[in-house]
Amino acid sequence: MAPYRLRLYSPQDQEALLRLFYESVHRTACADYATEQLDAWAPETPDQNVWKKKFSTTETWVVEKDGVPVGFANREKGYFDCLYVAPAHQRRGIAAMLAEAVEQSAAQEGVTRLRVEASRTARHFFEKRGYRMLHAQRVKRRGQTLENFVMEREMCRNV
């Protein structure tokens, strides 16, 4: 069995990552959000152009196994934007591997604080990584209101 491999995003990944995003949201966050909220957050037919722009303007990391993406994360400057892992591959250290890549890259770039808007589902993961909650917020997505948490982590300074 091949190990997991971390690499940077390639445009050929987009379709696989969008399927992964949908499955991750709908199968992992279903205990914390209503079906209508999940559909608003991750519609079955995503806007390809929005995601193409997101992937082309952020630093996106992908974890793959046997050439198939099983997780991804991205950031833009001091904002940790996405972190999703395929349901069949959760609890195997993939989210931690992706977060570590994002955090190390941010620190190397000189980012002093990294901010994330964590879902109810992801909040505990980020708290364990040293992020502190600044405040809860309600965001509108396609007519639905979802609660998430603005969190921040102070990055270690390289000396």
N, C-alpha and C positions, 0 to 999 in steps of 0.2 A: 504494500500500500504506500503510495507516494505521500510525502509530507506536504504540508501547506506551504505555499510560496507567496511572499509579499513582493509586489511590484507596483510601478506607476500605471495609471490608466492609459488605455489605448482607445481611440475612437471605435474600434471593432467591438469593444466591451459594452457599448451603450444598451443594446437590446437585452443582453443577459442581465445587466445591472438593473434595468427597469423591471424585469420579471422578478428579480431577487427582492427589489424594493417592495413591490406589491405583495409578494408572499410573506416577507418579513413583517410588514405592517399588519396585514390581515390575520396572520397566524400567531404572531407574538404579542401584539398589543390588544388583542381582542378581549382580554380580561380587564383592561383598563379603560376602554373606550367603546361606545355603542357602534353598531354596524354602520349607521349613517355617518358617523364621525370618521370611521376607517375609510369609507368610500370617498369622503371629501379629502382626506389626507392623501390617500393613495388610490386614485381612480383606476379602474381596470384598463382604460385606454389613456395613458399619460400623454401630455403635450411633449412630443419629441423635440420640438424646437427649444422649449424652456430647458429641458434636460441637456440638450446639446450645448446650449450656452453655458449652463452651470458647469458641466464637465470641462469645457474649454477655458473657463475663467477661474477655476479653482485648482488647487493641487489635490488630485484624487489618487488615493491608494486603493489597490485591489489585492485581496487574498484569493488565490486560486488553488484548486486541488485537481490534479490530472487535467490541467488546462482549462478547467471550468471555474469561473468566478463564484466564490461562496461568501464573499463579504466585500464591503467597500466603505470608505470614509473619505471626507474631503474637508478642506478649509480654505478660507480666503483671508489672508493676513491674520488678524487676531480672532477670527470667528471660526469655530469648529462647527461645520454645517451639518454633515450627514454621517451617520454610523449605522450600518445595517448588515446583518448576518443572516444567511439562509437558515430557515428553521431547522433543517436536518443537520446543520453544522454548529449549532449554538452550544455553549458551555464546553468549548474545546480551546478557549484562549484566543479565538480569532478577533473578537472585539478588542481585547487587550492589545493584541499585536497591531491592530489598526490604530488604536488610540495612541500607542507608543510612537508609531511612525509619525502621526500628525503632531504630537507634542514635541518630539525631537526636532522635527523640521521647523516648527514654529520657534523653538528655542534657538536653533542655529541661525534663523533669520533675524533674531533679536527681539522677537515678540516677548513682552514682559507679562502680559495677561492674556489668557485664552478664554474666550467666552463661548458658551453653548446654550441652546434652548432645548433642554432635555424633556422628553415626554415623561408621562407618569411611569411608563415601563422602563425607561432608561435612567431615571433619576438616581436610583440606588447605585448603579454601575458608576456613574460619574462621581457620586459622593465618595465611594471607595477609592477613587483615583485622586482625591484631594480637591475636588471642585466644591465650592460652597455656594449655597443658594442665595441669590440676591433678592429674588421675588418670584412669586407665581404670576402667571399672566394668562389671559384668554385671547386666543387668536382665531380669526375668521378664515375658514377655508370652504369655498364653494357652498356658502349658506349655512355652514355648521360652525359651532364654537367649540374649540378644543382647548383644554388646559395644558400648559407646559410650564417649565421652570427655567428662568434665566439663571445660569450658574457661571461661575468664573473660577479659574485656577491661576494662581501666580506662578509664573515659570521661573525655574532656577536660572540664575545668571551664570554664564560661563566666565570664569576668571582667568 
